Amino acid sequence: MKIKKVSLFVFLVFFVSFRMSAQKTETPLLKGDPQVQERVSPSVKKDPVSNPGAPAVGVITSPVRNINAFSADCGYTISNGKGVVSRHGICLNRKPNPTTSGAIFTGVNTSGSDFKVQLTGLAPSTTFYIRAYATVGASTIYGNELSFTTPSDKK
C-alpha cells in the first residue's frame, strides 16, 4: 500500500511540474521574426506575390472604339510586376465596378503587353461598364473603369 501512495505522489509531482513548465514555454511567431524563420526553416522562401513591398502587376483599360448597337472594340495593357499572370481580359457589366464573376472577354495580344478585345452580344441603347483585369496567384488586379453607351438599332 505504501508503494502505491509513493507512486501516486511521484506521478502527481511529475505531472504538475510538467504542466507548469509547459505553460512557461513560449513559441516564437515565425512570421513576425525573420531571424527565427531563417533558423527554423531556412528553405522556406517568401512568396513574391504576397510581399507587400513588391510592385504588383499593373492593368490599364484602353478607350472603347468602333461602338455600334451590338459590338465595340477596346483593349488593355498589362505591365510586368511580381508574379505570373494566369488570366486576363475585360470585365463587362451594365452596372459600375464589373468583376470577373460577370461577363468576361479574353484579349488577343497585338504587341508586347498590349491586348485587343472585341465586345460582342451588346444591346442597343444601353450603357456598359468595362475594366481590364489580370489574375496573379489568388489575387485579381483590376484596371481603370470606363463606360460607353451603344447607339440605337434604328437606321
C-alpha positions in Angstrom: 0.0 0.0 0.0 2.9 2.4 0.8 4.4 1.8 -2.7 1.1 2.9 -4.3 1.0 6.1 -2.3 4.5 6.9 -3.1 4.0 6.1 -6.8 0.9 8.3 -6.9 2.7 11.1 -5.2 5.7 10.9 -7.6 3.3 10.8 -10.6 1.4 13.9 -9.3 4.6 15.9 -8.7 5.9 15.0 -12.2 2.6 15.9 -13.8 2.2 19.2 -12.0 5.8 20.2 -12.7 5.5 19.2 -16.4 2.3 21.3 -16.8 3.9 24.3 -15.2 7.0 24.1 -17.4 4.8 23.7 -20.5 2.8 26.8 -19.6 6.1 28.9 -19.4 7.3 27.8 -22.8 6.8 30.4 -25.5 6.7 29.6 -29.1 8.2 32.4 -31.3 6.0 33.8 -34.0 7.7 32.7 -37.2 6.1 35.4 -39.5 6.9 38.2 -37.0 10.7 37.5 -36.7 12.6 36.8 -39.9 15.7 35.7 -38.0 13.7 33.0 -36.2 12.2 32.0 -39.5 15.6 31.6 -41.1 16.9 29.5 -38.2 13.8 27.3 -38.0 13.2 26.7 -41.7 15.9 28.2 -44.0 14.4 26.5 -47.1 11.2 28.5 -46.8 11.2 31.4 -49.2 8.9 34.4 -49.2 6.2 34.4 -51.8 6.9 37.4 -54.1 3.2 37.9 -54.8 2.4 38.3 -51.1 5.3 40.6 -50.4 3.7 44.0 -49.7 6.8 45.8 -50.9 6.8 44.1 -54.3 5.3 46.0 -57.2 2.0 44.4 -58.4 1.1 43.8 -62.0 -0.3 47.0 -63.5 -3.5 46.9 -65.6 -4.7 49.8 -67.8 -8.1 49.7 -69.7 -7.9 51.3 -73.1 -10.6 53.6 -74.5 -13.6 52.0 -76.3 -13.8 52.5 -80.1 -15.9 51.4 -83.0 -19.1 51.3 -80.9 -22.2 50.1 -82.7 -25.5 48.8 -81.4 -24.2 45.2 -80.9 -20.4 45.4 -80.5 -17.5 47.6 -79.6 -13.7 47.4 -79.6 -11.4 48.1 -76.7 -8.1 46.9 -75.2 -5.8 46.9 -72.3 -2.2 46.8 -71.3 -0.6 44.6 -68.6 2.7 45.9 -67.1 5.1 43.4 -65.7 5.4 43.2 -61.9 5.9 40.4 -59.4 4.1 37.2 -60.1 2.8 35.2 -63.1 -0.4 36.4 -64.8 -2.7 33.3 -65.2 -5.8 35.0 -66.6 -6.5 38.4 -68.1 -9.2 40.2 -70.2 -12.0 42.7 -70.0 -14.9 42.5 -67.5 -18.3 43.9 -68.8 -21.5 44.7 -66.9 -24.4 47.1 -67.1 -23.6 48.3 -63.5 -20.4 50.0 -62.3 -17.5 48.0 -60.9 -17.6 45.0 -63.2 -15.8 41.9 -61.9 -14.7 38.5 -63.2 -17.9 37.0 -61.8 -19.8 38.6 -64.7 -19.2 38.7 -68.4 -15.5 38.5 -69.4 -13.8 38.7 -72.8 -10.3 37.4 -73.4 -7.9 39.7 -75.2 -5.7 38.9 -78.3 -2.1 40.0 -78.0 -1.3 42.7 -80.5 2.2 43.6 -79.4 4.3 43.3 -76.3 1.9 43.8 -73.3 -1.0 45.3 -75.3 -4.2 43.3 -75.9 -7.2 43.9 -78.2 -10.8 42.8 -77.4 -14.0 42.8 -79.4 -17.0 43.1 -77.2 -19.9 41.3 -78.8 -23.5 40.5 -77.9 -24.2 44.0 -76.7 -27.7 45.5 -76.6 -28.7 48.7 -78.4 -29.2 52.0 -76.4 -27.5 50.5 -73.3 -24.8 51.9 -71.0 -22.0 49.4 -70.3 -19.1 49.5 -67.8 -15.8 47.8 -68.5 -12.4 47.3 -66.9 -9.4 45.2 -67.6 -8.3 42.6 -65.1 -5.3 40.3 -64.5 -5.2 37.4 -62.1 -1.9 36.7 -60.3 -2.0 33.7 -57.9 -5.2 34.1 -55.9 -5.4 37.9 -56.4 -7.2 39.7 -59.2 -6.0 43.2 -60.1 -8.4 45.5 -61.9 -7.6 48.4 -64.2 -9.5 51.7 -64.6 -13.2 51.6 -65.2 -14.7 53.1 -68.4 -18.3 53.4 -69.6 -19.9 53.7 -73.0 -23.4 53.6 -74.5 -24.3 51.7 -77.6 -26.4 53.6 -80.1 -30.0 52.6 -81.0 -30.5 50.0 -83.7 -32.6 52.4 -85.9 -31.3 53.0 -89.3 
